[in-house]
Amino acid sequence: MPTRYEQLLANTQPEEMILNMGPQHPSTHGVLRLELITDGEIIKEVIPHMGYLHRCFEKHAESLTYQQTIPFTDRLDYMASMNNSHAWVMGVERMMGIADQIPRRIEYTRVLVCELNRIASHLIAIGTYGIDIGAFTPFLWCFRDREHIMGMLEWASGARMLYNYIWVGGLFYDLPVGFEERCAEFINYFKPKLSELNQLLTDNQIFISRTANVGVLPLDVAISYGCSGPMLRGSGLKWDLRRIDEYSVYSELEFEVPVGKGEIGQTGDCWNRYKVRVDEIVESIHIIEQCLERLTKELKRTPDFDPRAKLPRKITPKAQDFYVRSENPKGELGFYFISDGKSEIPIRVKARGPSFNNLSVISEISRGVMIADLVAIIGSIDIVLGEVDR
């Protein structure tokens, strides 16, 4: 029985063309091939092809201990490694029944580094989105400011992008002396830079013309395809797992959940998805400021504090099936575990990467647009192929 895509290709009309975009094309953001059926400049169908970067993450996880797998989680969404390992570690700690034993300084440190990494991820999304459409300067500005975050996270973990910093039961190491002060300096530096970025790109009439009313994703379609993160919130639904599940210490922190409001264009279009990411950076800054206040006042470092004190010597969760999820910069990252209660190695691991579901909706929102608009749509999804083809 031929698939729908095979039927589409077999029924191509003489006036239609089949074009390949990628996997080397810059606008595909990695090893993704899009097969387009076009009528002149108008796209009739988009067929995504994946499989150029299969990393076998799940099979790696089924041959290593829970602690040994953390560096592999870093390589899923390698733009947000802290957030990946946070989700994995939370799942293992809950299976072990030690989640409520984690010291509060460790929990606030985890949230602090995850929110820094969220800003860094969104800066990549915004900067590369600008350059996809032809705005070169925002790309340079975003990567300039991201470099400050990369330097701080490298200072804390010893690694530039793939950190292996959040461990089951604790942290690789406590924050370096002076980290909180340097982080506060960055926040004071970054706030006016974000305002400049808004003036340059967010309110730019050329940028608005390229993104408003383009790639509109209706809310019911977003839900049907399992979209999450800015893709879902850009369509108007206030769904953020930091608020819904209130994991870690997010229940103690004040922040808003930005959603697309259709201020410019339609709710659910490319501009609204982009704007949600910009607004989330503002909220992450607010979260970081609250974490810094608590870490420097209520939860000060002490000479005898050991971030590895709660690390279990042997991780053998009781026999169970368990699913954990967290709000990554791109959406809901979930891990499904099956443990037999005897081994330090899980029987089965399944990763639910948000970019995979978000990318799957591209066919629905690209019909009838021009080829140039497809570039804007791909960039607005903010995919990373490390977790799409995991």
C-alpha positions in Angstrom: 0.0 0.0 0.0 1.7 3.3 -1.1 2.1 6.0 1.5 0.4 9.4 1.2 3.7 10.9 0.1 4.3 8.2 -2.5 0.9 8.9 -3.9 1.6 12.7 -4.0 4.9 12.1 -5.9 3.2 9.6 -8.3 0.4 12.0 -9.0 2.6 15.0 -9.8 1.2 17.0 -12.7 3.3 18.0 -15.8 3.4 21.7 -14.7 4.6 20.8 -11.2 8.3 20.4 -10.1 9.9 18.3 -7.5 12.7 20.2 -5.7 15.0 19.2 -2.9 15.9 21.7 -0.2 18.9 20.4 1.9 20.3 18.6 3.6 23.2 21.0 3.1 21.0 24.2 2.6 21.7 26.6 5.5 18.0 27.3 6.0 17.3 23.7 7.0 19.5 24.2 10.1 21.3 20.9 9.7 20.9 17.5 8.1 17.3 17.8 7.0 16.1 17.2 3.5 12.8 18.7 2.4 11.2 17.4 -0.8 9.0 20.1 -2.3 6.2 19.8 -4.9 5.9 23.2 -6.4 3.8 24.9 -9.0 6.2 27.7 -10.1 7.1 29.6 -6.8 4.1 28.2 -4.9 4.6 25.1 -2.7 1.9 22.5 -3.0 3.4 20.0 -0.6 6.4 19.6 1.7 7.7 16.2 2.5 10.4 16.1 5.2 13.0 13.4 5.1 15.1 12.5 8.2 17.7 9.9 8.9 20.9 11.6 8.1 22.1 12.0 11.7 20.8 9.0 13.5 22.7 8.9 16.8 21.2 5.8 18.5 20.7 7.7 21.8 18.1 5.3 23.1 20.3 2.2 22.5 23.3 3.9 24.0 21.1 4.6 27.1 20.1 0.9 27.3 23.8 -0.1 27.5 25.1 2.4 30.1 24.2 3.2 33.7 21.9 6.1 34.4 24.8 8.3 35.5 26.9 7.4 32.5 24.1 8.4 30.1 24.1 12.1 31.2 26.8 13.2 28.6 24.7 11.6 25.9 21.6 13.6 26.9 23.7 16.7 26.4 24.0 15.9 22.7 20.3 15.7 22.0 19.5 19.4 21.9 23.1 20.5 22.1 22.0 24.1 22.2 20.4 23.5 25.7 22.5 20.7 27.3 21.8 21.8 30.8 18.0 21.5 30.3 18.4 18.0 28.8 20.4 16.6 31.7 18.1 18.3 34.2 15.1 16.3 32.7 17.0 13.0 32.8 18.3 13.5 36.3 14.9 14.5 37.6 13.5 11.3 36.2 16.1 9.1 37.8 15.9 10.9 41.2 12.1 10.4 41.2 12.4 6.7 40.4 15.0 6.4 43.2 12.7 8.3 45.6 15.4 10.9 46.5 13.9 13.9 44.7 12.8 15.5 47.9 16.2 15.1 49.5 18.1 17.3 47.0 19.5 20.4 48.9 17.8 23.6 47.9 21.1 25.3 46.9 21.5 22.5 44.3 18.0 23.0 43.1 18.4 26.7 42.7 21.7 26.3 41.0 20.1 23.8 38.5 17.4 26.3 37.7 19.9 29.1 37.3 22.1 27.3 34.8 19.1 25.9 32.9 17.6 29.4 32.5 21.0 30.8 31.3 21.1 27.9 28.8 17.5 28.7 27.8 18.5 32.3 27.0 21.5 31.0 25.0 19.3 28.7 23.0 16.8 31.4 22.2 19.6 33.7 21.2 20.6 31.1 18.6 17.0 30.8 17.4 16.6 34.5 17.1 20.0 35.2 15.5 19.9 32.4 13.0 16.3 33.3 12.2 17.3 36.8 11.3 20.1 35.6 9.0 17.8 33.1 7.3 15.6 36.0 6.2 18.6 38.3 5.4 19.2 40.3 8.6 22.9 39.8 9.3 23.5 42.2 12.2 21.1 40.5 14.7 23.0 37.3 14.1 26.2 38.9 15.2 24.6 40.6 18.2 22.9 37.4 19.4 26.1 35.4 19.2 28.1 38.1 20.9 25.7 38.1 23.9 25.4 34.3 23.9 29.2 34.1 24.2 29.0 35.7 27.7 26.6 32.9 28.8 28.9 30.2 27.2 31.8 31.6 29.2 29.9 31.4 32.5 28.7 27.9 31.9 32.1 26.8 30.9 33.5 28.4 34.1 31.0 26.3 36.1 31.3 23.0 34.3 34.6 23.0 32.4 33.0 22.4 29.1 31.9 24.8 26.4 28.6 23.3 25.2 28.2 19.7 26.4 28.4 20.3 30.1 27.7 17.0 32.1 27.2 19.4 35.1 23.9 18.2 36.6 24.3 14.8 38.1 21.9 12.3 39.8 21.7 13.5 43.4 23.6 16.7 42.9 26.1 18.6 40.7 29.5 18.0 39.3 30.8 20.9 41.3 29.4 23.9 43.2 29.3 27.2 41.4 32.7 28.8 41.3 33.5 31.6 43.7 32.3 34.9 42.2 29.9 33.2 39.7 26.8 34.9 41.2 28.4 38.4 40.9 29.5 37.8 37.3 26.1 36.5 36.4 24.5 39.6 37.9 26.9 41.8 35.9 25.8 40.0 32.7 22.1 40.5 33.4 22.7 44.3 33.9 24.7 44.3 30.7 22.2 42.2 28.7 18.9 44.0 29.5 19.6 47.1 27.4 21.1 44.9 24.6 17.8 43.0 24.4 15.9 46.3 24.0 18.3 47.2 21.1 17.6 43.8 19.5 13.9 44.5 19.6 14.4 47.9 17.9 16.6 46.3 15.3 14.6 43.1 14.5 11.3 42.6 16.3 9.8 46.0 15.2 11.6 46.0 11.8 9.0 46.5 9.1 10.9 44.3 6.6 11.1 41.5 9.2 7.4 41.9 10.0 6.5 41.7 6.3 8.5 38.4 6.0 7.0 36.8 9.1 3.5 38.2 9.9 0.7 36.1 8.5 3.2 33.5 7.3 3.1 29.8 8.4 0.0 30.2 10.5 -0.4 27.2 12.9 -4.0 27.0 14.2 -4.2 25.9 17.9 -6.1 22.7 17.2 -3.6 21.6 14.6 -0.7 22.3 17.0 -2.4 20.2 19.7 -3.1 17.4 17.2 0.5 17.2 16.1 1.8 17.3 19.7 3.6 20.6 19.3 5.0 22.2 22.4 7.1 25.1 23.6 7.1 28.3 21.7 5.4 26.5 18.7 2.4 25.8 20.9 2.4 29.0 22.9 2.8 31.0 19.7 -0.6 29.7 18.8 -2.1 31.1 21.9 -2.1 28.3 24.5 -0.5 29.1 27.9 1.1 25.7 28.4 4.5 25.7 30.1 5.6 22.7 32.1 7.5 24.9 34.6 4.0 26.1 35.6 1.9 23.0 34.9 4.1 20.5 36.7 6.0 23.0 38.9 9.1 20.8 39.0 12.3 21.6 40.8 11.8 25.0 42.5 9.8 26.7 39.8 6.7 26.9 42.1 8.7 29.3 44.3 9.6 31.6 41.4 7.6 34.4 39.8 7.4 34.5 36.0 4.8 34.8 33.3 4.2 32.4 30.4 4.3 34.4 27.1 1.8 33.5 24.4 1.1 34.6 20.9 -1.6 37.3 20.9 -1.8 38.3 17.3 -0.5 41.8 18.0 1.1 41.8 14.5 -0.3 39.4 12.0 -2.3 36.3 13.1 -1.9 34.3 16.3 0.2 31.3 15.4 2.2 32.8 12.6 6.0 33.1 12.3 6.2 36.5 14.0 4.2 35.3 17.0 6.5 32.3 17.5 9.5 34.5 17.3 8.0 37.0 19.7 7.3 34.3 22.3 11.0 33.4 22.3 12.0 37.1 22.8 9.5 37.4 25.7 10.7 34.2 27.3 14.2 35.6 27.4 12.8 38.5 29.5 11.1 36.0 31.9 14.3 33.9 32.1 16.1 37.0 33.2 13.5 37.5 35.9 14.0 33.9 37.1 17.7 34.2 37.1 17.5 37.4 39.2 15.4 35.6 41.8 17.8 32.6 41.9 20.8 34.9 42.4 19.0 36.6 45.2 18.4 33.4 47.0 21.8 31.9 46.3 23.5 35.0 47.7 21.3 35.6 50.7 19.3 32.5 51.9 21.4 29.7 50.4 25.0 31.0 50.7 27.8 28.7 50.0 29.5 27.2 53.1 32.9 25.6 53.3 31.4 22.2 54.2 28.8 22.2 51.4 29.3 19.1 49.1 27.2 19.1 45.9 28.0 15.4 45.6 26.9 14.4 49.1 23.6 13.0 47.9 24.9 11.1 44.9 23.8 7.5 45.3 26.7 5.0 45.1 24.6 2.6 43.1 21.6 3.6 41.0 19.1 0.8 40.9 15.5 2.0 40.8 12.8 -0.4 41.8 11.0 -2.2 38.9 8.7 0.3 37.2 7.8 2.2 34.1 8.3 5.9 34.5 7.9 9.0 32.4 9.4 12.4 33.2 9.0 15.6 31.2 10.4 19.1 31.4 10.1 22.4 29.6 13.1 22.7 27.3 13.7 25.8 25.2 12.1 24.1 22.2 9.2 22.4 24.1 8.4 19.3 26.1 11.4 16.9 26.5 10.4 13.6 27.9 12.2 10.4 28.9 10.4 7.1 29.4 12.2 4.5 31.5 11.6 0.8 32.2 13.6 -0.6 35.1 13.7 -4.2 36.2 14.7 -3.3 39.8 18.0 -5.2 39.7 20.3 -3.6 37.2 22.0 -0.2 37.1 21.2 -0.1 33.3 17.6 0.5 32.2 15.8 -2.1 30.2 14.2 0.5 27.9 14.6 4.2 27.3 12.5 6.3 25.0 13.2 10.0 24.4 10.5 12.4 23.3 12.2 15.3 21.6 10.1 18.4 21.1 11.8 19.3 17.7 10.5 16.0 16.2 6.9 16.8 16.8 7.3 20.5 16.0 8.9 19.7 12.7 6.2 17.1 11.8 3.7 19.9 11.4 5.6 21.7 8.6 3.5 20.1 5.8 0.3 21.4 7.3 1.5 25.1 7.6 3.5 25.3 4.3 0.9 24.5 1.7 0.3 27.4 -0.7 3.2 29.5 0.5 6.1 30.7 -1.7 9.5 29.0 -1.5 11.0 32.0 0.2 8.3 31.8 2.9 9.3 28.2 3.6 12.7 29.4 4.8 10.9 31.7 7.3 8.7 28.8 8.4 11.6 26.4 9.0 13.4 29.1 11.0 10.4 29.8 13.1 10.1 26.2 14.2 13.7 26.3 15.7 14.6 22.7 15.2 17.8 21.0 16.2 18.5 17.8 14.4 20.3 16.2 17.3 17.0 15.5 18.9 14.9 15.1 15.7 17.0 12.2 14.5 18.1 11.0 17.9 
